[in-house]
Structure formats: C-alpha cells, structure tokens
Amino acid sequence: MTSKYPQIPFGVLAVEKSIITAGQLGKAVSVQMNEDLTGMRHRLLGQILVDLGYMTQEQVDEVLNTISEME
C-alpha cells in the first residue's frame, strides 16, 4: 500500500522528537556511510545510534512506531 504522505526519515524524526541532536545524527550517518564504503555489512541507522549510546532500543522502537502510524 502506498501512503499519500512521504515517509519522514528515521533520523529526522528522532531529532524532531528531541531524542538525539543533529550532531549525533550526523555522526551516525557518517559511520553508516564509512561502513558502506568500506564494504562492511550495512547497518540500519537506529542500530548505529544504539551502538554509539545516543539512543536506547526503546527509543528506536518509539520512532519506528511513529513512522508506522504515519503510513
């Protein structure tokens, strides 16, 4: 099913909810890009944010639930 609303990116929503800062998002995206460019296994942004200690798994779930509700 296609939503009539564009999906908001995970990281943008996490910043809008004040769970992480824009700087923390930038760091996580940088980690993700570097891993992808060096051929490492792709990790989702939420997992990287948890691994960096910027978010808890519960906060990741909260953001994912909000995205799901928007669809």
C-alpha positions in Angstrom: 0.0 0.0 0.0 1.3 3.4 -0.9 1.0 6.2 1.6 -0.3 9.6 0.4 2.3 11.2 2.7 6.0 10.9 2.2 7.8 8.9 4.9 9.8 11.0 7.2 13.4 9.7 7.6 14.1 7.9 10.8 17.0 10.2 11.8 15.0 13.4 11.1 12.1 12.2 13.2 14.5 11.2 16.1 15.9 14.8 16.0 12.4 16.3 15.8 11.3 14.3 18.9 14.4 15.6 20.7 15.8 12.1 21.3 19.1 12.9 19.5 20.8 16.1 18.3 21.5 17.0 14.7 25.2 16.5 15.5 24.6 13.0 16.8 22.6 12.2 13.7 25.4 13.5 11.5 27.9 11.3 13.4 25.7 8.2 12.9 25.2 8.9 9.2 28.9 9.3 8.8 29.5 5.9 10.5 26.9 4.3 8.2 28.5 5.8 5.1 32.0 4.8 6.1 30.9 1.3 6.8 29.1 1.1 3.5 32.0 2.5 1.5 34.5 0.1 3.1 32.3 -3.0 2.3 31.2 -3.7 5.8 27.7 -5.2 6.4 25.1 -2.4 6.1 23.6 -1.4 9.5 20.4 0.5 10.0 20.8 4.0 11.4 18.8 3.0 14.6 21.3 0.2 15.4 24.2 2.6 14.9 22.6 5.2 17.2 22.1 2.5 19.9 25.7 1.2 19.4 27.0 4.8 19.8 25.0 5.2 23.0 22.8 8.0 21.6 19.5 6.1 21.8 18.1 3.1 23.6 16.3 0.3 21.8 13.1 1.6 23.3 13.6 5.0 21.7 14.3 3.4 18.4 11.1 1.4 18.7 9.2 4.6 19.6 10.5 6.4 16.4 9.7 3.3 14.3 6.2 3.1 15.8 5.6 6.8 15.0 6.7 6.3 11.4 4.4 3.2 11.1 1.5 5.3 12.4 2.1 7.9 9.8 1.8 5.4 6.9 
